[in-house]
Amino acid sequence: MTEDDAQAWVTDLFGAEATERLSAFVAMVVEEAPHQNLIAPSTIPTIWDRHVVDSLQLVALAGADTSARRWLDIGTGGGFPGMVVALVREGPVDLVEPRRRRADFLQLCVARLGLGEQVRVHASKVENASADAAIISARAVASLQNLCVAPRTAPQRRRGGCFLGGVSTRRSSPRSSSIGGLCSTWNKASRTRSRRSWFWIG
């Protein structure tokens, strides 16, 4: 998928206004990238394909009926997927990022993109974040096994909510897709590259 294809994919699913908001955020990430390692430098030329589209898979996986429910993103880093998700949905989003410089960058994005009433940034570990969320996401912040087990006892997870986790297919072991039936693997839509395996725990 080219960068033009990726932006067209976003526009088809979320509309031109959402694409414009995401473009403003992407520009901020690219501008900040030389100052801190928000994403791998090698992925900057393909940021829409590798990071934006990859993050937006979760919106479909969470389901249209969850658009107004609180979303908690663990280890948001440079804003993927949490900030991207916030830019295409109406519901409140909590971004948890323990590294201060990255949390400061996320807070700057919230201010510049006009998300102050929708998005909260927690500059702490998830254990110290106070958020009663219906949806919890984590993108490559732990081993697949830990990601599968953690949400079952996460205090931030509202009863009846779901957990969405993602692990790079290049980092997954042959055994990682069958950990005792804990995870249901969900692969990307056919128009995207399968760089990451997403799974859902209800």
C-alpha positions as CSV (number, residue, x, y, z in Angstrom):
1,M,0.0,0.0,0.0
2,T,1.4,3.4,-1.0
3,E,1.0,6.5,1.1
4,D,-1.5,7.8,-1.3
5,D,-3.4,4.5,-1.1
6,A,-3.3,4.7,2.7
7,Q,-4.7,8.2,2.8
8,A,-7.4,7.2,0.3
9,W,-8.3,4.2,2.5
10,V,-8.7,6.5,5.5
11,T,-10.8,9.0,3.6
12,D,-13.1,6.2,2.3
13,L,-13.7,4.9,5.8
14,F,-13.7,8.1,7.9
15,G,-14.1,11.0,5.6
16,A,-12.1,14.0,4.3
17,E,-12.3,15.9,7.5
18,A,-10.8,13.0,9.5
19,T,-8.0,12.7,7.0
20,E,-7.2,16.4,7.4
21,R,-7.1,16.1,11.2
22,L,-4.8,13.0,10.9
23,S,-2.6,14.9,8.4
24,A,-2.0,17.6,11.0
25,F,-1.1,15.1,13.6
26,V,1.2,13.2,11.3
27,A,3.0,16.5,10.5
28,M,3.6,17.0,14.2
29,V,5.0,13.5,14.6
30,V,7.4,14.0,11.7
31,E,8.5,17.4,13.0
32,E,9.2,16.0,16.5
33,A,10.8,12.8,15.3
34,P,14.4,14.2,15.0
35,H,14.2,15.3,18.7
36,Q,12.8,12.0,20.2
37,N,12.3,8.5,19.0
38,L,8.5,8.6,18.6
39,I,8.5,6.0,15.8
40,A,11.3,4.0,14.0
41,P,13.0,6.5,11.7
42,S,12.9,3.9,8.9
43,T,9.0,4.0,9.0
44,I,8.6,7.8,8.6
45,P,8.4,7.6,4.8
46,T,5.5,5.1,5.2
47,I,3.9,6.6,8.3
48,W,0.4,6.4,6.9
49,D,0.6,2.7,6.0
50,R,2.7,1.5,8.9
51,H,1.2,3.5,11.7
52,V,-2.0,5.4,10.8
53,V,-3.8,2.6,8.9
54,D,-2.5,0.0,11.4
55,S,-4.0,2.0,14.3
56,L,-7.3,2.6,12.6
57,Q,-7.9,-1.1,12.3
58,L,-8.9,-1.0,16.0
59,V,-11.9,1.3,15.4
60,A,-13.5,-1.4,13.2
61,L,-12.5,-4.1,15.6
62,A,-14.0,-2.3,18.6
63,G,-17.3,-2.0,16.8
64,A,-19.5,0.9,15.7
65,D,-21.6,0.7,18.8
66,T,-18.6,1.7,20.9
67,S,-18.0,5.1,19.3
68,A,-19.2,7.0,22.3
69,R,-17.6,4.8,25.0
70,R,-14.3,5.6,26.9
71,W,-11.1,4.2,25.3
72,L,-7.9,3.7,27.2
73,D,-4.7,3.3,25.3
74,I,-1.7,1.8,27.1
75,G,1.8,2.9,26.2
76,T,0.6,5.4,23.6
77,G,4.2,6.5,22.8
78,G,4.1,8.8,19.7
79,G,0.3,8.6,19.5
80,F,-0.3,5.3,17.9
81,P,-3.0,4.0,18.2
82,G,-4.5,6.3,20.9
83,M,-4.2,9.7,19.3
84,V,-5.2,8.4,15.9
85,V,-8.3,6.7,17.3
86,A,-9.3,10.0,19.1
87,L,-9.1,11.9,15.8
88,V,-11.8,9.7,14.1
89,R,-14.3,9.0,16.9
90,E,-16.4,11.0,19.3
91,G,-15.9,9.2,22.6
92,P,-13.5,10.1,25.3
93,V,-9.9,8.7,25.1
94,D,-7.3,8.3,27.8
95,L,-3.6,8.1,26.7
96,V,-1.2,6.4,29.1
97,E,2.5,7.1,28.5
98,P,5.0,6.9,31.4
99,R,7.9,8.6,29.5
100,R,7.6,12.3,30.3
101,R,8.9,13.7,27.0
102,R,6.5,11.6,25.0
103,A,3.6,12.5,27.4
104,D,4.5,16.2,26.9
105,F,4.4,15.7,23.2
106,L,1.0,14.0,23.4
107,Q,-0.3,16.9,25.6
108,L,0.9,19.4,23.0
109,C,-0.9,17.5,20.3
110,V,-4.1,17.5,22.3
111,A,-3.8,21.3,22.7
112,R,-3.0,22.1,19.0
113,L,-5.6,19.7,17.6
114,G,-8.4,21.0,19.8
115,L,-8.9,17.7,21.7
116,G,-8.9,19.1,25.2
117,E,-12.5,18.1,26.0
118,Q,-12.1,14.6,24.6
119,V,-8.6,13.4,25.4
120,R,-6.7,13.0,28.7
121,V,-3.0,12.3,28.9
122,H,-1.7,10.3,31.9
123,A,2.1,10.7,32.3
124,S,2.3,7.5,34.4
125,K,2.3,3.8,34.4
126,V,-1.1,2.2,33.6
127,E,-1.4,1.0,37.2
128,N,-1.6,4.6,38.4
129,A,-4.0,5.8,35.7
130,S,-7.5,6.4,36.8
131,A,-9.9,5.6,34.0
132,D,-13.0,3.4,33.8
133,A,-12.7,2.3,30.2
134,A,-15.0,0.2,28.0
135,I,-12.1,-0.4,25.5
136,I,-8.5,-0.9,26.3
137,S,-5.8,-1.1,23.6
138,A,-2.1,-1.8,23.6
139,R,0.2,-1.8,20.6
140,A,3.5,-3.8,21.0
141,V,4.1,-2.8,24.7
142,A,4.5,-6.3,26.0
143,S,4.8,-10.0,25.0
144,L,1.7,-11.5,23.5
145,Q,1.3,-13.8,26.5
146,N,1.3,-10.9,28.9
147,L,-1.1,-8.9,26.7
148,C,-3.5,-11.8,26.7
149,V,-3.4,-12.3,30.5
150,A,-3.3,-8.7,31.7
151,P,-6.7,-7.4,30.7
152,R,-8.5,-10.1,32.7
153,T,-7.5,-8.3,35.9
154,A,-7.0,-4.7,34.7
155,P,-8.8,-2.4,37.2
156,Q,-9.3,0.2,34.4
157,R,-11.4,-2.2,32.3
158,R,-15.2,-1.7,32.7
159,R,-17.3,-4.8,33.1
160,G,-18.4,-6.0,29.7
161,G,-15.7,-4.1,27.9
162,C,-13.0,-5.4,25.6
163,F,-9.2,-5.4,25.2
164,L,-7.4,-5.0,21.9
165,G,-3.8,-6.0,21.6
166,G,-1.3,-6.0,18.8
167,V,2.1,-7.6,18.2
168,S,4.3,-7.3,15.2
169,T,4.1,-10.4,13.0
170,R,7.9,-10.2,12.6
171,R,8.3,-10.5,16.4
172,S,5.8,-13.2,17.0
173,S,7.0,-16.7,17.6
174,P,5.3,-19.7,15.9
175,R,3.7,-20.5,19.2
176,S,2.4,-17.0,19.9
177,S,-0.9,-17.5,18.0
178,S,-2.1,-20.3,20.2
179,I,-1.6,-19.4,23.9
180,G,-4.2,-21.7,25.5
181,G,-7.1,-20.2,23.6
182,L,-6.7,-16.8,25.4
183,C,-6.7,-14.8,22.2
184,S,-8.8,-14.6,19.1
185,T,-6.4,-13.5,16.3
186,W,-7.8,-10.8,14.0
187,N,-5.9,-10.1,10.8
188,K,-6.0,-6.8,8.9
189,A,-8.3,-6.1,6.0
190,S,-7.2,-7.3,2.7
191,R,-6.2,-3.8,1.5
192,T,-3.4,-3.6,4.1
193,R,-0.2,-5.3,4.9
194,S,-0.2,-7.9,7.7
195,R,2.7,-6.4,9.7
196,R,0.8,-6.8,13.0
197,S,-1.6,-9.4,14.4
198,W,-4.4,-7.8,16.4
199,F,-6.5,-9.8,18.8
200,W,-9.6,-9.1,20.8
201,I,-10.6,-10.3,24.3
202,G,-14.1,-9.7,25.4
